[in-house]
Amino acid sequence: MKRLCEIFRSSRKEEMYLYVDRARGLADVPEALMAQFGEPRSVMVLMLDSGRKLARADAAEVLDKIEQQGFYLQMPPSEAELRRRERADG
């Protein structure tokens, strides 16, 4: 499956992103989530297929969530993930 997706960055939480179908936009994202997410800032539009490599998400899972609920929410990394990054970079 392929889908043209738009990715939005949260204005309230660092490294929190929403992936949505470009044609539907944010229409399927619940109001309660948007209130926590803050002002969405578009960062990228891409053609996503299940084989595409993403930095912190599984493309097949992203596509499945968009199909099921209309969006995929990528949460910020955990403290353990941040420590692993620091060790790998340092």
N, C-alpha and C positions, 0 to 999 in steps of 0.2 A: 504494500500500500504506500502511496505517496500522497503528501499533503503540503500545500503551501501554508507555512506557519509564520506568524508574527510573534516576536518575543518582546515582552515588556519588562522593564526593571522597576522595582519598587522604589518609591521616594522615601519610604520609612525604614526599610530593613536592607542593610548591605547584603549583596549577593542573593537576594530573593527575586525570582523571575517567574513570570506567567507565560506559558506557551499557549497560543490559541490558533484556530483555523483563521487564516487571513480574511476569508470571505465573511465569517461570522463576527470577527473582532471580539470584543469583550462582552457581547450580548449574553453569553451563557454563564458568566462568572457571577456567583451570588453576591448580593449587595454587602453582606456581612464580611465576606472576604475582601471585597474592594475597599471597605472602610479600614480594614487592617493593613491592606497593601499600600494605601495612599495613592498619590497621583501616579498613574502608569506612564512610564516613559518608554516609547518604542526604541529598541536598540538594534533590531535586525529583522529582516524578512528572509526566509530560506525555504527551499524545497526539501522537505524532510522525508526520508524513507527509512525503513527499519534497519538498513545496513549502514547508515551514516554514523560516523563517530562523533559523539558529543563530549565535551569536557567533563561534565559532572552528572550526566543523565543517560539513561539507556533509551535510544531512539525508538525502539519497539514499544517500550513502556509509555513514552511520551505520546506516541500515536494512539495507543490503546486508550489512554486516559482522555485524550481529546475526543476520540470516537464515543466513549462512554458518557463523559460528563461535560464535554465542551471546552475543557482546559486542562493543562497540567501545571501544577505549582511546584517549582523547584525551590526548596528551602535552603537557607544559608548553611554552610558547612558547620558540623559540630566542632566543639573544642578539640576533640581528638583528631579530627581531620585537619584542623588548622595547625596543630602541633606537628603532625606528619608532614605537612607542606613545608613548615619552617625547617624541619630537619633535612628534608630533601633539597631545599634551596640553599641551605647554609653550609 
